[in-house]
Amino acid sequence: MAAGQKSNTLVYAQAKKALDQMKYEISKELNIDTSPVQGDYWGYMTARDCGAIGGHMVKRMIEAAERTLSQQAVANVQAGFRSGLTAQANDQNTTNPNLNLNTLNQHY
């Protein structure tokens, strides 16, 4: 790669601030000193410390994605269950008019 080319571009530029904040929160939780960081340059940090911070960031992002996917799956199952109950109730009401509660007073 030629000098000056950058291969890791952000997909969502708005996420940069949140990711930077997450870096510092995780480094504080891991008791890693971030005083060598100058501005946005982490080159004076050890690879071990940066790797630990990055690893924990990825771990948290995967947990958040799994949580979101499981919530979506539960919502889809609940919606399918509700639509199945509604369809079943509609089928019962059309096949047996005696089960229709609206006409119950008319028969008795």
VENQUI-V640374 format. One record per residue. RES is the residue in one small letter. SS is DSSP state (~ for helix, > for strand, _ for the rest). PHI is phi in whole degrees, 0 to 359 (none if undefined). Layout:
# VENQUI-V640374
{{RES,SS,PHI} {RES,SS,PHI}}
This chain:
# VENQUI-V640374
{{m,_,none} {a,_,287} {a,_,296} {g,_,92} {q,_,274} {k,_,241} {s,_,264} {n,_,258} {t,_,270} {l,_,284} {v,_,284} {y,_,240} {a,_,297} {q,_,292} {a,~,280} {k,~,302} {k,~,296} {a,~,294} {l,~,292} {d,~,297} {q,~,297} {m,~,297} {k,~,303} {y,~,289} {e,~,296} {i,~,292} {s,~,297} {k,~,292} {e,~,295} {l,_,273} {n,_,57} {i,_,260} {d,_,286} {t,_,256} {s,_,295} {p,_,290} {v,_,289} {q,>,243} {g,_,67} {d,_,252} {y,>,260} {w,_,257} {g,_,295} {y,_,271} {m,_,275} {t,_,285} {a,~,297} {r,~,297} {d,~,294} {c,~,296} {g,~,294} {a,~,295} {i,~,296} {g,~,297} {g,~,297} {h,~,291} {m,~,297} {v,~,297} {k,~,301} {r,~,293} {m,~,292} {i,~,293} {e,~,300} {a,~,295} {a,~,294} {e,~,297} {r,~,298} {t,~,296} {l,~,296} {s,~,292} {q,~,295} {q,~,294} {a,~,295} {v,~,297} {a,~,297} {n,~,294} {v,~,295} {q,~,296} {a,~,295} {g,~,296} {f,~,296} {r,~,295} {s,~,292} {g,~,294} {l,~,293} {t,~,295} {a,~,295} {q,~,294} {a,~,294} {n,~,294} {d,~,295} {q,~,292} {n,~,292} {t,~,278} {t,~,276} {n,_,229} {p,~,293} {n,~,291} {l,~,273} {n,_,284} {l,~,290} {n,~,291} {t,~,262} {l,~,296} {n,~,291} {q,~,287} {h,~,278} {y,_,241}}
